[in-house]
């Protein structure tokens, strides 16, 4: 039987590890010349981990962390991709060019050693 306090502690550690992974990925994009538009943007459809500006366009990034890149990649489900897409559409409603904005969806993976792997254009629109 799992002790309730241990479960909370494990969840709290996972939350902080996720924040650290998102910070690492944000820094990676910044070092490559992208401007951070939003971190942990929350809309009615859910949350987008990271949104960066690419010229006049935007990149929506889902950050996944696990022991290995493979395990992290498996954590991005089709339902989650739809949720991210719906959040992106909602966010685009706040932008000057709206749905005419060029967009890309990346998945950023962080393994147990803190190494990163970015999959650009990981999934398409709709």
C-alpha positions in Angstrom: 0.0 0.0 0.0 1.3 3.4 -0.9 1.5 5.9 1.9 -0.5 9.0 0.9 2.3 11.5 1.8 4.7 9.6 -0.5 2.3 9.9 -3.4 2.0 13.6 -2.9 5.8 14.0 -2.6 6.3 12.0 -5.8 3.8 14.1 -7.6 5.4 17.3 -6.3 8.8 16.1 -7.5 7.4 15.3 -10.9 5.9 18.7 -11.2 9.2 20.4 -10.3 11.1 18.1 -12.7 8.6 19.1 -15.4 9.2 22.8 -14.7 13.0 22.3 -14.8 12.6 20.5 -18.1 10.5 23.3 -19.5 13.1 25.8 -18.4 15.9 23.9 -20.1 13.9 23.7 -23.3 13.0 27.5 -23.1 16.7 28.2 -22.7 17.6 26.0 -25.7 15.2 27.9 -28.0 16.4 31.3 -26.6 20.0 30.3 -27.3 19.0 29.5 -30.9 17.6 33.0 -31.3 13.9 32.5 -30.6 11.9 34.9 -28.4 9.8 33.3 -25.6 6.2 34.4 -26.1 4.6 32.4 -23.2 5.4 29.7 -20.8 2.7 27.4 -19.4 0.0 29.3 -21.3 -3.5 28.2 -20.1 -6.6 28.5 -22.2 -10.1 26.9 -22.0 -8.8 23.8 -23.8 -5.8 23.2 -21.5 -2.2 24.3 -21.3 0.6 24.8 -23.7 4.1 24.3 -22.2 6.0 26.8 -24.3 5.2 29.2 -27.1 8.1 30.9 -29.0 8.2 33.5 -31.7 9.7 32.5 -35.1 9.7 35.8 -37.0 6.0 36.6 -37.6 5.2 32.9 -36.8 4.8 30.9 -33.6 6.1 27.6 -32.4 3.9 25.7 -29.9 6.0 23.3 -27.9 5.0 20.3 -25.8 7.7 19.3 -23.3 7.9 15.7 -22.2 10.3 14.2 -19.7 11.0 10.6 -18.8 13.9 8.3 -18.2 14.6 7.9 -21.9 13.7 9.8 -25.1 11.6 6.9 -26.2 9.5 6.8 -23.1 9.1 10.6 -23.2 8.0 10.4 -26.9 5.4 7.7 -26.0 3.8 10.1 -23.6 2.4 12.3 -26.4 -0.9 10.8 -27.3 -3.2 11.6 -30.2 -5.7 13.1 -27.7 -3.0 15.3 -26.3 -2.0 16.4 -29.7 -5.7 17.5 -30.4 -5.7 19.3 -27.0 -2.5 21.2 -27.9 -3.9 22.0 -31.3 -7.2 23.3 -29.8 -5.2 25.4 -27.3 -3.1 26.8 -30.2 -6.2 27.8 -32.1 -7.4 29.6 -29.0 -4.1 31.4 -28.5 -4.0 32.4 -32.1 -7.3 34.3 -31.5 -5.3 36.7 -29.3 -2.7 37.4 -32.1 -2.9 40.2 -34.7 -2.9 37.8 -37.7 -5.1 35.2 -35.9 -5.4 31.9 -37.8 -3.3 33.4 -40.6 -0.2 33.2 -38.4 2.4 30.6 -39.5 2.6 27.9 -36.9 4.6 24.8 -36.1 4.2 22.2 -33.4 7.3 20.8 -31.8 7.8 18.2 -29.2 10.8 18.6 -26.9 12.0 15.5 -25.1 14.2 15.5 -21.9 15.7 12.3 -20.7 16.8 11.2 -17.2 20.2 12.7 -17.7 18.8 16.1 -18.6 19.7 15.7 -22.3 17.3 17.2 -24.8 16.0 16.2 -28.2 13.6 18.4 -30.2 11.3 17.0 -32.8 10.4 19.9 -35.1 7.0 19.8 -36.8 6.1 16.7 -34.7 2.5 16.8 -35.7 0.4 18.7 -38.2 -2.6 20.9 -38.1 -6.0 19.4 -37.1 
